[in-house]
């Protein structure tokens, strides 16, 4: 049975959701699933914007067939050639052999890398700012390279001022009938997953996000239709402000994340003591994670949200403990900027963790290490003055940041 939904008089959502998929890109846990969005204009001409992942092809093709109601498909706009959005292109060309595939040079290069169907006669090559007239609606194409692939386009419908934003403004989490953000308790159920999606999928490309947005009439947009998650038709400045912060690596709040690795509980005990000291100094809602138990994507999301990060780890085999090394390498690879850090190393017979963490975090642009210490096996009375000084420094920095 079809599950299409009306967005405007001539625009329909024809996507689907997957609640069975365990990991997005076989990497990120998605306990609430994920939606794959596709949009169809039924104007003088018909235009489909993007397809979906192969996991939901059956539902998707049923939706498209029903929505077309016997009409031919004139255009398929390919904003993004990642397989979770282009898996049904070949099948649509087979069903609608006269369809024109709208894309740029990189789009069709990537198509040939993924697929084998000959689409030479179907290609409709567009350049930056070209307009496709389908009747009442005019689709204008803005190139957004590296948001987050090099071929990405954003499609702006000029009549109703709708932005089809590819992976931008997307989120983890399946849709259950309500396809609009204003129909959902967005802050409760989707905000954290939207941030986790941004930080881990797009986070590295903040400058490219800013460059893409500079081309768009952001103040005029009436609706944002992403490829994952709910559609924005109200409170658009709210989500634009989030993206402004995330893409400029600006913390949402002056707050603290503590990420630690602990083999036998001694490093964990040290950060628990630090957290107690910080709580006594007025630092609330401290976010603490064991890197061996929590998937890195959740920690990365919290680091994107907060201004300060404490990392604590033992030395292992004369190197940094692998779980912590993975987190720090990921943060650097994602281009984290403008955060303040404190470091706690732990060792029994060879100290390497503290130095390794210092070297890695020193590469963070706009970063600052406020305090760093090394303990021997477990926190002792002799360490209390140093860890208390660390708590004082962190608390003062966070509280001062809240005043500005």
Order of alpha helices (4+ residues) and beta strands (2+ residues): beta-beta-beta-beta-beta-beta-beta-beta-alpha-beta-alpha-alpha-beta-alpha-beta-beta-beta-beta-beta-alpha-alpha-alpha-beta-alpha-beta-alpha-beta-alpha-beta-beta-alpha-beta-alpha-beta-alpha
